[in-house]
Amino acid sequence: MEKLIFFGLVIPILFFVLYLGTRAIMSGVSAKQANQENKDENEIDNNIEETNTDKSLSEELEKLNTLKESGVLTQDEFEKAKNKLLNN
């Protein structure tokens, strides 16, 4: 009779502990997946911004070169403007 009471109490407690453990693991896995998705989105956004920055930087350098070749800017002015663009 004592064994029946003991197992009647232990088995539900064991299943409850397993349930809580499984639930915690699944919560951790879903949080990790959400974190990875956010990281991927941020990397994509950063790559887009870098591409736009690089494109605009190259466009600005081309404009400066055009101005220098047309005689509007001297070599010194061109170098100063180029250094200013590259250092920002």
N, C-alpha and C positions, 0 to 999 in steps of 0.2 A: 504494500500500500504506500509506503514511504517513497519507493522508487517511482511510482506513478505520479505522485504529487511533485516530486523533484523534477522529473522529465516534463511534466505538465507546465512547470514554471520556466525551466531552462530553455526548452525548444522555442517558445515564443520570444523570449529575450534574445536568444541567438539570432533568430530571423530578423528581429528589429535592429540589432546591431549590424547585421549584414546589409539590411535595407539602408540604414544611415550611411554606412561606408560606401555603398554603391552610389547613393545619391551625391555624396561629397565628391567622389571621383568624377562622376558625370558633370557636375557643376564646374570642376576644375578644367576638364577637357573643353567644355563649351566656352569658358572664359579664355582659355588659351587660343582657341580658334578665332574668337572675336578679336583678340589682341593681334593675332597674325593678320587678319583681314584689315584692321586699321593700319597696321604697319605697312602692308602692301599698298593701301590707298595713299598713305603719306609719301611713300617712295615714288609712286606714279606722279603725284602732284609735284614733288620736288624735281623729278626729271623733266616735267613739262615746264616748270619755272626756269630750270637751268637752260633748257633748250631755247626758251624765249629770251632769256638774258644773253645767251651766246649769240643768238641770231641778231638781237638788237645791237649787241656790242660789235659784231662783225659789220653790220650795216653802218654804224657810226664811224667805224674805222675806214670803211670804203668812202663815206662822205668826206671825211677829213682828207683822205688821199686824193680824192677828186678835187677838193679845194686847193690842195697843195700843188697838184699838177696844173691846175688852171691859173696858178699864180696869185690866188687870193691870199694864201697863207705862205709864210716863209718856212724854211726848214725848222728853225727854232720854235716858231709858233706851232707847227705840226707836231714836233716832239713833245712840247708841253701839253698840248691837248690830248695826244695819245697817252701820255703817262697819266694824265688826270683820269681818262676813261679806264685805263687798266688797273689803277689803284682803287677805284670805287668798287 
